[in-house]
Amino acid sequence: QVQLVQSGGGSVQAGGSLRLSCQVFGYTLSSYCMGWFRQAPGKEREGVASIDKYGITTYADSVKGRFTISRDNAKNTLYLQMNSLKLEDTAMYYCATTPYDVYSGSLVEYTYNYWGQGTQVTVSS
């Protein structure tokens, strides 16, 4: 059974940094595409970043140059390093994975099958 368990997040002032983690069970994350999504109150869930099995990364324009997606294959864990955080980055963040190569690199919600439980990130002024 595939399980994604998230940790990290919290509250930070604008300009600060946070790191999110997503440990994967029952699944070798290096063999599949992994992604981070977020959902702000009253908004749809949006793709933030993805990393495919080759290590190729994709970012939403809104986070390019500030966020970095990475993985530790030995720990079977996915990370999202978030720097220069802005008020508009406040949201619930989710990790996700898709086993389908055709969706590799995707930032589209419906292409992902398995999801973490979510973790809140709040950026204040």
FENDAVEN-V801641 format. One record per residue. N is the residue number from 1. RES is the residue in three letters. BURIAL is I if it has 9 or more other C-alpha atoms within 8 Angstrom, else O. Layout:
n,res,burial
N,RES,BURIAL
N,RES,BURIAL
//
This chain:
n,res,burial
1,GLN,O
2,VAL,O
3,GLN,I
4,LEU,I
5,VAL,I
6,GLN,I
7,SER,O
8,GLY,I
9,GLY,I
10,GLY,I
11,SER,O
12,VAL,I
13,GLN,I
14,ALA,I
15,GLY,O
16,GLY,I
17,SER,I
18,LEU,I
19,ARG,I
20,LEU,I
21,SER,I
22,CYS,I
23,GLN,I
24,VAL,I
25,PHE,I
26,GLY,O
27,TYR,O
28,THR,I
29,LEU,I
30,SER,I
31,SER,O
32,TYR,I
33,CYS,I
34,MET,I
35,GLY,I
36,TRP,I
37,PHE,I
38,ARG,I
39,GLN,I
40,ALA,I
41,PRO,O
42,GLY,O
43,LYS,O
44,GLU,O
45,ARG,I
46,GLU,I
47,GLY,I
48,VAL,I
49,ALA,I
50,SER,I
51,ILE,I
52,ASP,I
53,LYS,I
54,TYR,O
55,GLY,O
56,ILE,O
57,THR,I
58,THR,I
59,TYR,I
60,ALA,I
61,ASP,O
62,SER,O
63,VAL,I
64,LYS,O
65,GLY,O
66,ARG,I
67,PHE,I
68,THR,I
69,ILE,I
70,SER,O
71,ARG,I
72,ASP,O
73,ASN,O
74,ALA,O
75,LYS,O
76,ASN,I
77,THR,I
78,LEU,I
79,TYR,I
80,LEU,I
81,GLN,I
82,MET,I
83,ASN,I
84,SER,I
85,LEU,I
86,LYS,I
87,LEU,I
88,GLU,O
89,ASP,I
90,THR,I
91,ALA,I
92,MET,I
93,TYR,I
94,TYR,I
95,CYS,I
96,ALA,I
97,THR,I
98,THR,I
99,PRO,O
100,TYR,O
101,ASP,O
102,VAL,O
103,TYR,I
104,SER,I
105,GLY,I
106,SER,I
107,LEU,I
108,VAL,O
109,GLU,I
110,TYR,O
111,THR,O
112,TYR,I
113,ASN,I
114,TYR,I
115,TRP,I
116,GLY,I
117,GLN,O
118,GLY,I
119,THR,I
120,GLN,I
121,VAL,I
122,THR,I
123,VAL,I
124,SER,O
125,SER,O
//
